[in-house]
Amino acid sequence: MLPVLAGLLIAAVDVRVELLSGDTLTGTLSELDESALSVDTADGPSQRPLTDVVRVTLSDVSTQPPSEHQGRIRFADETMLTAGLTALNARTAQVASIAGKLTLPRSRIRAVRLAEEHPDWSEQWHSFLARKNDEDLLILKKRDGSGLDFYGGVISGATEDEIAFVLDGDAIPVPRHRVYGLIFSLDDVSEERVPVRIVLADESVLAAASVRLNGESFQVETAWKETVELPLSNVSVIDFSAGRFHYLSDLDPIRETYSGIHPDGPVLDDLFGDDRELRDAAWELWKMHRDQVPMGSVGPLPLTLRGTTYRKGLWLFPSCRIDYALDGRYSRLLAVVGVDDEVAFDCVQEDGTPSRVQLTILADGDEIWEANIEATADPVTLNLDLKGRQTLSLIVDFGDGDSACDFLDLADARLLVVP
């Protein structure tokens, strides 16, 4: 049995536990420490080692959308923490967040957005983040409000009133209200693999070395060895998946084949004629997209199946075939498959039945799964054996002789790594 402190009041917290096998447990989390967890299910207690656990999702957590009036800490591994920077020196950053007051190693921080997010400046901000900068970047708001400007140098410190910046050897105190953000030199940033990622109620992600259920809170040892007590209501997901699987949307296919977006022929040629540039742009829109639906009513949208939004996955449209190299490295394919909510209930056939899209999955050329998926049907959970297989092929075709509403999501699609 897991160790339990005598007399400790354990709060009831309902969870969904995803296992490496693809199975799930639902029930009340009763124990969690550095090596195992225990869930009281409808069939009785179930104890599992953490080596078998992929993710723990807490039920009834009130998600708090991150306030755009708060700052953002962007880590080297691309995770984000909604927080306000209170102090910075050459070694550490002091921040205030939903996880409390934290002391972060500066070497883990890629960037800090200090100001309220300005939607008109987001593209500029992300272009600065994409730079291969060998010096720190101080991102300033232009005085006329028309956008952002930057200076390269050394960010030596920060207080609640000013940023200490060294430009060409001269120390320059910059009023904080003029600064939109800080981006640190890539030479000074180090990415370290961590075993646990904790998604907080405001969608922040906290990197952790370990997590333990401790009464009405989780006791977390952060990746930088700081101990934090998180109320259960502040935690949305505890993710143990690091290194255990690879998302398909993070892998590059060895081949992508597209045969047209309508069963009667290449309608884009009819629409755009000799305008090759516009036709090519349209073709790109209908190709495979990663982690988003490219054609939402207001632009790209997250993958969504029956109200559940997925951060990772593939969006596919017929007629296409996507081939991946497995090279015997993976044991299973896990995914949730269905027609995206953006269009699922918009189309019916002449006989009144929902539209359909066909998905066929091959491993080394052998069919391992096939279905004609109705747009309005509940999503299907896939858990397919890939042991010893060298290639994986996803084939999407017209399920009913029509391309209407064939927005197929392979949500949370991932390959389990052979231990």
C-alpha positions as CSV (number, residue, x, y, z in Angstrom):
1,M,0.0,0.0,0.0
2,L,1.0,3.6,-0.5
3,P,2.1,5.4,2.6
4,V,-0.7,7.5,4.2
5,L,-0.1,10.0,6.9
6,A,-2.1,9.1,10.0
7,G,-5.1,11.2,10.6
8,L,-4.7,13.1,7.3
9,L,-8.0,14.2,5.8
10,I,-8.0,13.2,2.1
11,A,-10.3,15.3,0.0
12,A,-12.4,13.5,-2.6
13,V,-11.3,14.4,-6.1
14,D,-12.8,12.7,-9.2
15,V,-10.3,11.9,-11.9
16,R,-9.9,10.2,-15.3
17,V,-6.6,8.3,-15.5
18,E,-5.2,7.5,-18.9
19,L,-2.8,4.5,-18.9
20,L,0.0,3.6,-21.2
21,S,-1.9,0.6,-22.4
22,G,-4.7,2.9,-23.8
23,D,-7.1,1.9,-21.0
24,T,-8.6,4.4,-18.6
25,L,-9.7,4.5,-15.0
26,T,-12.4,6.8,-13.6
27,G,-13.2,7.3,-10.0
28,T,-11.9,9.1,-6.9
29,L,-8.2,9.7,-6.5
30,S,-7.3,8.4,-3.0
31,E,-3.5,8.3,-3.0
32,L,-0.7,9.7,-5.1
33,D,3.0,9.8,-4.4
34,E,6.3,9.6,-6.3
35,S,5.9,6.0,-7.4
36,A,2.1,5.1,-7.7
37,L,-1.5,6.2,-7.5
38,S,-4.7,4.7,-6.2
39,V,-8.2,5.3,-7.6
40,D,-11.4,4.2,-6.0
41,T,-13.4,3.0,-9.0
42,A,-16.9,1.6,-9.3
43,D,-15.3,-1.9,-9.3
44,G,-13.2,-1.2,-6.2
45,P,-9.7,0.3,-5.5
46,S,-7.2,0.2,-8.3
47,Q,-3.5,0.9,-7.7
48,R,-1.1,1.6,-10.5
49,P,2.6,2.4,-10.7
50,L,3.3,5.8,-12.2
51,T,5.3,4.1,-14.9
52,D,1.9,2.9,-16.3
53,V,0.3,6.3,-16.1
54,V,0.2,8.8,-19.0
55,R,-2.2,11.5,-17.7
56,V,-4.5,12.3,-14.7
57,T,-7.4,14.7,-15.6
58,L,-9.3,16.2,-12.6
59,S,-13.1,16.5,-13.0
60,D,-15.1,19.5,-11.9
61,V,-12.1,21.9,-12.0
62,S,-13.3,25.4,-12.9
63,T,-11.1,26.4,-15.8
64,Q,-10.0,30.0,-15.5
65,P,-9.1,31.5,-18.9
66,P,-5.8,33.4,-18.5
67,S,-6.3,37.1,-18.1
68,E,-4.8,39.1,-20.9
69,H,-4.0,41.8,-18.2
70,Q,-1.4,39.4,-16.6
71,G,2.1,38.8,-17.8
72,R,3.3,35.6,-19.4
73,I,6.5,33.6,-18.7
74,R,7.6,31.5,-21.7
75,F,9.9,28.7,-20.9
76,A,12.6,27.1,-23.2
77,D,10.4,24.1,-23.7
78,E,7.6,26.3,-25.1
79,T,5.3,25.9,-22.0
80,M,3.7,29.0,-20.6
81,L,3.0,30.3,-17.1
82,T,0.6,33.2,-16.5
83,A,2.4,35.3,-13.9
84,G,3.6,38.8,-13.0
85,L,7.3,39.4,-12.9
86,T,8.2,41.1,-9.6
87,A,12.0,41.0,-9.7
88,L,14.8,39.7,-11.9
89,N,18.6,39.3,-11.6
90,A,21.3,37.4,-13.4
91,R,20.3,34.0,-11.8
92,T,16.6,34.1,-10.9
93,A,13.2,35.6,-11.6
94,Q,10.6,36.3,-8.9
95,V,7.0,35.9,-10.1
96,A,3.5,35.8,-8.7
97,S,1.1,33.2,-10.2
98,I,-1.9,30.9,-9.5
99,A,0.8,28.6,-8.0
100,G,1.8,31.3,-5.6
101,K,5.1,33.2,-5.4
102,L,7.8,31.3,-7.3
103,T,11.5,31.7,-7.8
104,L,12.4,30.6,-11.3
105,P,15.9,29.9,-12.6
106,R,16.5,32.5,-15.3
107,S,18.2,29.8,-17.5
108,R,14.8,28.2,-18.0
109,I,13.1,31.3,-19.2
110,R,13.0,32.1,-22.9
111,A,10.8,35.3,-22.7
112,V,8.6,37.4,-20.4
113,R,5.7,39.4,-21.7
114,L,5.3,42.2,-19.2
115,A,2.4,44.2,-20.6
116,E,-1.2,43.4,-21.4
117,E,-1.4,41.4,-24.6
118,H,-2.1,43.7,-27.6
119,P,-3.8,41.8,-30.4
120,D,-2.4,44.1,-33.1
121,W,1.1,43.4,-31.9
122,S,1.0,39.7,-31.5
123,E,2.5,38.9,-34.9
124,Q,5.4,41.2,-34.2
125,W,6.0,39.7,-30.7
126,H,6.0,36.2,-32.1
127,S,8.4,37.2,-34.9
128,F,10.8,38.4,-32.2
129,L,10.4,35.1,-30.4
130,A,11.3,33.2,-33.5
131,R,14.7,34.9,-33.9
132,K,17.9,33.0,-33.3
133,N,19.1,35.8,-31.1
134,D,22.6,35.7,-29.5
135,E,21.9,38.7,-27.3
136,D,19.0,39.7,-25.1
137,L,16.2,41.7,-26.8
138,L,14.4,44.5,-25.0
139,I,11.0,44.9,-26.7
140,L,9.5,48.4,-26.4
141,K,6.2,49.9,-27.2
142,K,6.5,52.6,-29.8
143,R,5.5,56.0,-28.3
144,D,2.9,56.6,-31.0
145,G,1.3,53.3,-30.3
146,S,1.8,51.9,-33.8
147,G,3.6,48.7,-32.7
148,L,6.8,47.4,-31.2
149,D,10.5,48.2,-31.4
150,F,13.5,46.4,-30.0
151,Y,17.1,46.8,-28.9
152,G,19.7,44.1,-28.5
153,G,22.0,44.0,-25.5
154,V,22.0,42.6,-22.0
155,I,19.0,42.5,-19.6
156,S,20.8,42.6,-16.2
157,G,17.8,43.0,-13.9
158,A,14.3,44.2,-13.3
159,T,12.2,45.6,-10.5
160,E,8.5,46.6,-10.4
161,D,9.5,50.1,-11.7
162,E,12.3,49.6,-14.2
163,I,14.3,47.3,-16.4
164,A,18.1,47.4,-16.1
165,F,19.5,47.2,-19.6
166,V,23.1,47.3,-21.0
167,L,23.4,48.7,-24.5
168,D,26.8,48.9,-26.1
169,G,28.4,48.8,-22.7
170,D,26.3,51.6,-21.2
171,A,23.8,50.7,-18.3
172,I,20.4,52.2,-19.2
173,P,17.5,52.1,-16.7
174,V,14.3,51.8,-18.8
175,P,10.9,52.6,-17.2
176,R,8.9,49.4,-17.0
177,H,5.7,50.9,-18.4
178,R,7.6,51.4,-21.7
179,V,8.5,47.7,-22.0
180,Y,6.3,45.2,-23.7
181,G,8.5,42.2,-23.1
182,L,11.9,40.6,-22.5
183,I,13.5,37.9,-24.7
184,F,16.6,36.3,-23.5
185,S,19.6,35.1,-25.6
186,L,19.3,31.6,-26.8
187,D,22.9,31.0,-25.6
188,D,21.7,31.7,-22.0
189,V,18.6,29.5,-22.1
190,S,18.7,25.7,-21.3
191,E,15.9,23.2,-22.0
192,E,15.8,20.4,-19.5
193,R,13.5,17.3,-19.7
194,V,11.1,17.0,-16.8
195,P,9.1,14.0,-15.8
196,V,5.8,15.8,-14.9
197,R,3.9,18.7,-16.3
198,I,1.0,20.1,-14.3
199,V,-1.6,22.1,-16.2
200,L,-3.2,24.7,-13.9
201,A,-6.7,26.0,-13.9
202,D,-5.7,29.1,-15.9
203,E,-4.0,26.9,-18.6
204,S,-0.5,27.6,-17.3
205,V,1.9,24.7,-17.2
206,L,4.2,24.0,-14.3
207,A,7.2,21.7,-14.8
208,A,7.6,19.3,-11.9
209,A,10.0,16.7,-10.6
210,S,7.3,15.0,-8.5
211,V,3.8,15.5,-7.2
212,R,2.0,14.0,-4.1
213,L,-1.6,14.2,-2.9
214,N,-1.5,15.9,0.5
215,G,-4.9,16.2,2.0
216,E,-6.8,19.0,0.1
217,S,-3.8,20.0,-2.0
218,F,-1.0,18.6,-4.2
219,Q,2.5,19.0,-2.9
220,V,4.7,19.7,-5.9
221,E,8.5,19.7,-6.2
222,T,9.2,21.9,-9.2
223,A,11.8,21.0,-11.8
224,W,14.1,23.6,-10.1
225,K,13.6,21.9,-6.6
226,E,11.1,24.4,-5.2
227,T,8.3,23.0,-3.1
228,V,4.8,24.3,-3.9
229,E,1.4,23.5,-2.3
230,L,-1.4,23.7,-5.0
231,P,-5.0,23.5,-3.9
232,L,-6.9,20.8,-5.8
233,S,-9.1,23.4,-7.4
234,N,-6.1,25.0,-9.1
235,V,-5.0,21.8,-10.9
236,S,-6.6,20.6,-14.2
237,V,-4.2,17.9,-15.5
238,I,-1.1,16.1,-14.2
239,D,0.8,14.8,-17.2
240,F,3.4,12.0,-16.9
241,S,3.8,11.4,-20.6
242,A,7.3,13.0,-21.1
243,G,9.3,10.7,-23.5
244,R,6.6,7.9,-23.4
245,F,4.9,8.8,-26.7
246,H,5.3,11.1,-29.7
247,Y,2.4,13.1,-31.1
248,L,1.7,12.5,-34.8
249,S,1.4,16.2,-35.3
250,D,5.0,16.6,-34.1
251,L,6.4,14.1,-36.6
252,D,7.1,14.7,-40.3
253,P,5.5,12.2,-42.7
254,I,7.7,10.5,-45.2
255,R,5.1,11.1,-47.9
256,E,1.9,13.1,-48.3
257,T,-0.4,12.3,-51.3
258,Y,-3.4,14.5,-52.2
259,S,-5.8,13.4,-54.9
260,G,-8.4,16.3,-55.0
261,I,-11.0,17.8,-52.7
262,H,-14.1,16.6,-54.6
263,P,-15.0,13.2,-56.0
264,D,-16.0,14.7,-59.3
265,G,-12.6,16.3,-60.0
266,P,-10.3,19.2,-59.2
267,V,-12.8,22.0,-58.5
268,L,-10.1,24.4,-57.6
269,D,-8.9,24.5,-61.2
270,D,-12.5,25.5,-62.2
271,L,-12.6,28.2,-59.6
272,F,-9.3,29.8,-60.1
273,G,-8.4,29.0,-63.7
274,D,-5.0,30.3,-64.7
275,D,-4.3,32.1,-61.4
276,R,-1.7,29.6,-60.2
277,E,-0.7,31.5,-57.1
278,L,-4.3,31.6,-55.7
279,R,-4.9,28.0,-56.7
280,D,-1.8,26.8,-55.0
281,A,-2.7,28.7,-51.9
282,A,-6.1,27.1,-51.9
283,W,-4.6,23.6,-52.3
284,E,-2.3,24.3,-49.3
285,L,-5.4,25.1,-47.2
286,W,-6.9,21.7,-47.9
287,K,-3.8,19.7,-47.0
288,M,-3.1,18.1,-43.6
289,H,-3.0,20.6,-40.8
290,R,-1.4,20.0,-37.4
291,D,-3.1,20.9,-34.1
292,Q,-5.9,23.1,-35.7
293,V,-8.8,23.3,-38.1
294,P,-7.6,25.7,-40.7
295,M,-11.0,27.0,-41.9
296,G,-13.0,28.0,-38.9
297,S,-15.7,30.6,-39.1
298,V,-13.3,33.2,-37.7
299,G,-10.0,31.7,-38.8
300,P,-8.0,28.7,-37.5
301,L,-9.6,26.9,-34.6
302,P,-8.5,24.2,-32.1
303,L,-9.6,20.6,-32.8
304,T,-12.9,20.0,-31.1
305,L,-15.0,16.9,-30.8
306,R,-18.4,17.0,-29.1
307,G,-17.4,20.0,-27.0
308,T,-14.0,18.6,-26.0
309,T,-11.1,20.7,-27.3
310,Y,-7.8,18.9,-28.1
311,R,-4.4,20.7,-28.0
312,K,-2.8,18.2,-30.3
313,G,-3.9,16.2,-33.3
314,L,-4.3,16.1,-37.1
315,W,-6.9,17.7,-39.4
316,L,-7.4,15.7,-42.6
317,F,-9.7,16.2,-45.6
318,P,-10.3,13.7,-48.5
319,S,-8.8,12.5,-50.6
320,C,-5.4,12.0,-49.1
321,R,-2.9,9.5,-47.9
322,I,-0.3,10.3,-45.2
323,D,2.6,7.9,-44.6
324,Y,4.8,7.8,-41.5
325,A,8.0,5.8,-40.8
326,L,7.7,3.7,-37.6
327,D,11.0,1.7,-37.9
328,G,9.8,-0.7,-35.2
329,R,10.1,2.1,-32.5
330,Y,6.4,2.2,-31.5
331,S,4.0,-0.2,-29.9
332,R,0.6,1.4,-30.3
333,L,-1.4,4.2,-32.0
334,L,-3.8,6.0,-29.8
335,A,-6.3,8.7,-31.0
336,V,-9.8,10.0,-30.8
337,V,-11.4,10.1,-34.3
338,G,-14.5,12.1,-35.5
339,V,-15.8,14.9,-37.6
340,D,-14.9,18.3,-36.1
341,D,-17.6,20.2,-34.3
342,E,-17.1,23.1,-36.7
343,V,-19.1,21.3,-39.4
344,A,-20.4,18.0,-37.8
345,F,-24.0,19.1,-37.7
346,D,-24.1,21.3,-40.7
347,C,-24.6,18.7,-43.6
348,V,-27.0,15.9,-44.4
349,Q,-27.4,13.8,-47.6
350,E,-30.4,13.9,-49.9
351,D,-32.0,11.0,-47.9
352,G,-31.7,12.9,-44.7
353,T,-28.8,10.9,-43.2
354,P,-25.6,12.6,-41.9
355,S,-22.6,13.1,-44.2
356,R,-19.8,10.5,-43.9
357,V,-16.1,10.4,-44.3
358,Q,-14.0,7.2,-44.7
359,L,-10.8,6.5,-42.8
360,T,-8.5,3.5,-43.4
361,I,-5.4,2.8,-41.4
362,L,-2.6,0.6,-42.7
363,A,0.5,-0.8,-41.0
364,D,3.1,-2.1,-43.4
365,G,0.3,-2.1,-46.0
366,D,-2.0,-4.3,-43.9
367,E,-5.4,-2.8,-43.0
368,I,-5.6,-2.6,-39.2
369,W,-8.7,-0.3,-39.0
370,E,-11.4,1.1,-41.3
371,A,-14.6,2.9,-40.8
372,N,-17.2,5.1,-42.7
373,I,-17.6,7.8,-40.0
374,E,-20.9,9.6,-39.7
375,A,-20.4,13.3,-39.1
376,T,-22.8,13.4,-36.1
377,A,-21.6,10.2,-34.5
378,D,-19.8,10.2,-31.2
379,P,-16.0,10.2,-31.5
380,V,-14.3,6.8,-31.7
381,T,-11.3,5.9,-29.5
382,L,-8.5,4.1,-31.3
383,N,-6.0,1.8,-29.6
384,L,-4.2,-0.1,-32.4
385,D,-1.2,-2.5,-32.1
386,L,1.9,-1.4,-34.0
387,K,4.5,-3.7,-32.5
388,G,7.2,-4.5,-35.0
389,R,5.7,-2.4,-37.7
390,Q,7.8,-0.3,-40.1
391,T,5.2,2.1,-41.7
392,L,1.9,3.7,-40.8
393,S,-0.5,5.0,-43.5
394,L,-3.6,7.2,-42.9
395,I,-6.0,7.2,-45.9
396,V,-9.0,9.6,-45.9
397,D,-11.6,9.3,-48.7
398,F,-15.1,10.4,-49.5
399,G,-17.5,8.3,-47.5
400,D,-20.7,9.2,-49.3
401,G,-19.6,10.5,-52.8
402,D,-19.5,14.0,-51.5
403,S,-16.9,16.2,-49.8
404,A,-19.3,18.3,-47.8
405,C,-18.4,18.6,-44.1
406,D,-15.6,16.0,-44.3
407,F,-13.4,17.7,-41.6
408,L,-11.8,14.7,-40.0
409,D,-10.0,15.0,-36.7
410,L,-7.4,12.5,-35.4
411,A,-7.4,14.2,-32.0
412,D,-4.7,13.5,-29.4
413,A,-3.1,11.1,-32.0
414,R,0.1,9.7,-30.5
415,L,2.5,6.8,-30.9
416,L,3.6,4.9,-27.8
417,V,7.4,4.4,-27.7
418,V,8.6,0.9,-27.3
419,P,10.3,0.8,-23.8
